[in-house]
Amino acid sequence: MTTAIDLCRRALMRLGTQSNITAFDDGSVEASVCAAYYDDVLLGLLAHPASFGGPAYTWQWPRCVGTGTAVASDSPLWRYEILMPEDSVRVLRVDDGKTVRPVDQRMKMFDRRDSFGEGMGKAGGTVLRPVILTDSQTVSATYITKNVDIDYWPAAFRRAFWLCLASAIATTLGIDGNTTAAVEQEASREVERACLADQRVDVVNTETMPDWLGVRFSGLDHGHDIHQTSNTLDVGYVAGGSQPPSPAASPYAPPMGKNGVIPTGLTTRDIADDDHQYIPADTPDGRVGILTIGRSPVGWRRPYHTTTINPNADDETGEYDA
């Protein structure tokens, strides 16, 4: 089990002292200095890592939620006030404590800038104390607490803390300037690393859907999943509707041949000219191949040949233009 004295010993060891304190009140100078700075360093690091050379960051791991009932406030800007939680270091957000409602982005411009305030108030008592100001009587506050046991601190934060403590007490203990500067730089680096280790990376979808597609799929966000069907639906979709139109009869589709190829009437060894007339493939001087696309036969001929001889032709010449 790690204690506050254990962290103070690590800080003193990093400064190169030979002290081995046993308690904050053991009578030694080092113990008295650690006791004087310990809470200030801890609360400052929890609230604002940037104060110790880190980024402007809000910790994830020490967050908790508290609920309560507020009383009428004397503030001209807020209707209610409630005492700040005793273990609170920094209040992050305040909800009405009842239901979580989806935020309509279109209406945010009409909301007041702050959802809560902080200040001093009596909150139904007789002594001024820190309070949360709000417009909701039932309050649910998310805040950073200082009451997390040291054993549950993340390892990166624990190291950053005792280095910050060492940096804070170095001058008071008469540590030389070079050591003090080195500890300060090391503490700043460890605070940054602790913030990075605490971050939660969210995958943000940057794809956008144009309006004309959004209208078509507007009903799919309400439990209507995309599904596969063999029916053909009517053209169009009612914007905001929950049900698609009733299926209509499937329109005429051309017959499918072998391997999904639409039959064109050509048989084996048949070719066709540009007038879509079929010519037996064994016709003398006939073209060498044919490519069929849809219902439009397309063929090619031998190079330099402009006519195709047809011995069975009815005309006098026995040939016809290709």
CORZI-V668315 format. One record per backbone hydrogen bond with DSSP energy under -0.5 kcal/mol. CO is the residue of the C=O (numbers start at 0). NH is the residue of the N-H. E is the energy in kcal/mol with one decimal. If there is no record, write none. Layout:
[[CO	NH	E] [CO	NH	E]]
This chain:
[[2	6	-1.5] [3	7	-2.0] [4	8	-2.4] [5	9	-1.8] [6	10	-2.0] [7	11	-2.4] [8	12	-2.5] [9	13	-2.1] [10	14	-1.2] [11	15	-0.5] [11	16	-2.1] [12	15	-1.0] [22	25	-1.3] [27	31	-2.0] [28	32	-2.4] [29	33	-2.5] [30	34	-2.4] [31	35	-1.7] [32	36	-1.7] [33	37	-2.3] [34	38	-0.5] [36	40	-2.5] [37	41	-2.3] [38	42	-2.9] [39	43	-2.2] [40	44	-2.4] [41	45	-2.3] [42	46	-2.2] [43	47	-2.7] [47	50	-1.8] [48	51	-1.9] [48	53	-1.9] [49	52	-1.5] [54	56	-1.6] [56	48	-0.7] [56	58	-0.5] [59	62	-1.5] [61	144	-2.5] [63	142	-2.6] [65	140	-3.2] [67	69	-0.5] [67	138	-3.0] [70	80	-2.4] [78	72	-2.4] [79	133	-2.2] [80	70	-2.5] [81	131	-3.4] [84	87	-1.9] [86	145	-1.9] [89	143	-2.6] [92	141	-2.7] [94	139	-1.9] [98	100	-0.8] [101	103	-0.6] [102	104	-0.9] [103	106	-1.6] [103	107	-0.7] [106	109	-1.6] [106	110	-0.5] [107	110	-1.1] [116	132	-3.2] [118	130	-3.0] [120	128	-2.8] [121	124	-2.3] [128	120	-2.8] [129	83	-2.6] [130	118	-1.8] [131	81	-2.0] [132	116	-2.7] [133	79	-3.0] [136	69	-3.8] [136	138	-0.7] [138	67	-2.1] [139	94	-3.0] [140	65	-2.7] [140	142	-0.5] [141	91	-2.9] [141	92	-1.6] [142	63	-2.5] [142	144	-0.5] [143	88	-3.3] [143	89	-1.0] [148	151	-2.1] [149	152	-1.7] [153	157	-2.5] [154	158	-2.1] [155	159	-2.1] [156	160	-2.5] [157	161	-1.9] [158	162	-1.7] [159	163	-2.1] [160	164	-2.6] [161	165	-1.9] [162	166	-2.2] [163	167	-2.0] [164	168	-2.0] [165	169	-1.0] [168	172	-1.9] [169	174	-2.4] [170	173	-1.3] [175	179	-2.2] [176	180	-2.7] [177	181	-2.1] [178	182	-2.4] [179	183	-2.2] [180	184	-2.1] [181	185	-2.2] [182	186	-2.8] [183	187	-2.2] [184	188	-2.1] [185	189	-2.2] [186	190	-2.1] [187	191	-1.8] [188	192	-2.2] [189	193	-2.4] [190	194	-2.1] [191	195	-2.2] [192	196	-2.5] [193	197	-1.2] [194	198	-0.8] [195	198	-0.7] [198	200	-0.6] [199	201	-0.5] [201	203	-0.7] [202	204	-0.5] [203	205	-0.7] [207	209	-0.5] [209	212	-0.8] [209	213	-2.5] [210	214	-2.2] [211	215	-0.7] [212	216	-2.0] [214	217	-1.0] [216	219	-1.3] [217	220	-0.6] [218	221	-1.2] [218	223	-0.6] [219	222	-0.6] [222	224	-1.0] [230	232	-0.6] [231	247	-1.8] [237	240	-2.1] [245	233	-0.5] [247	231	-0.7] [256	259	-1.5] [257	260	-1.5] [260	256	-2.0] [266	269	-1.9] [268	280	-0.7] [270	278	-2.6] [272	275	-1.6] [276	272	-1.7] [278	270	-1.9] [279	282	-1.7] [282	285	-1.9] [288	299	-1.2] [290	292	-0.5] [290	297	-2.4] [292	295	-2.3] [294	296	-0.7] [295	292	-1.2] [297	290	-3.7] [299	288	-0.9] [301	304	-1.5] [303	305	-0.6] [305	321	-1.0] [307	319	-1.0] [308	310	-0.5] [309	312	-1.8] [317	309	-1.4] [319	307	-1.2] [321	273	-0.9]]
